[in-house]
């Protein structure tokens, strides 16, 4: 059973361990590597409403939110174990609407479709790859 707990400054090193991993950055719009100082500055400036994803009190990833736009990143050693699916289901259970962006070649696109996200036709070209917007609406499932 996973839990979403508010991300704190104490979690930033774990966040960067995931965020700066090449396999994570490949699927992010901004694929920059960030230092701990940059991350702490971002956190104190923006006070993001992000969550740590915990499985039996062990952190396995983090969940990003920015208004209705969401996403999650799982630590490489915990991938393909269903934690992303569980985190999305937990977050979306009290939501009527959400959006996310995904590269067309990202295998996670299948997960998003299974969760009820649908492409709205909006795209961007990022690093010569198609980045598309998907929308979740409880009323359309």
Secondary structure, DSSP 8 states (H G I E B T S, - for coil): -EEEEE--GGGHHHHHHHHTSHHHHTTSSS-----HHHHHHHHHHH----EEEEETTEEEEEEEEETTEEEEEE-GGGTTSSHHHHHHHHHHTT-SEEEEEEETT-THHHHHHHTT-EEEEEEEEETTEEEEEEEEEGGG-
